[in-house]
Amino acid sequence: MPIDISERYKLIFAEHHYASDFRIKIVTGWCLMYAALAATFVWLTSESKPLARIIAVAAMVITALMWLADVRNRAALRASKDAGAAIEEHQDANVPTDQRFIARLKTESYFDKFVTHSRAIDVFAIAMIILLGAATWYLLSHSGVLPK
């Protein structure tokens, strides 16, 4: 049973919206976990300094897991963009070139290809893993005592 091209476009646009919303939920959850770990870290540094390093390790694990969740979600974003652009460019769609939304997301600009949400998330995750690793090392080597 064939699906009308306008219906296909609505479905793929909804899929792209869903994948984008899912990315927002991943990043929001990531930030909420950091906030909870920060509060726990503050409490642990006042109650049991040697256990504070557990929070830094937990934050590294959470960073890796949330990063992997975003990487997995990227396939859905790419697939919806590719399918939407193909629908817009199809002759039966009859969409004028200057009105194609999804096809315009696939830019030819080197800057726009380099500066993406995915790359920003990658840089953030790598930086956080390095910083949290350094924090873990510091806390281990100083028995959880922070500098004054």
Secondary structure as UniProt FT lines:
FT   HELIX           5..47
FT   HELIX           49..51
FT   HELIX           52..89
FT   TURN            91..93
FT   HELIX           97..99
FT   HELIX           102..105
FT   HELIX           110..114
FT   HELIX           117..141
FT   TURN            142..144
//
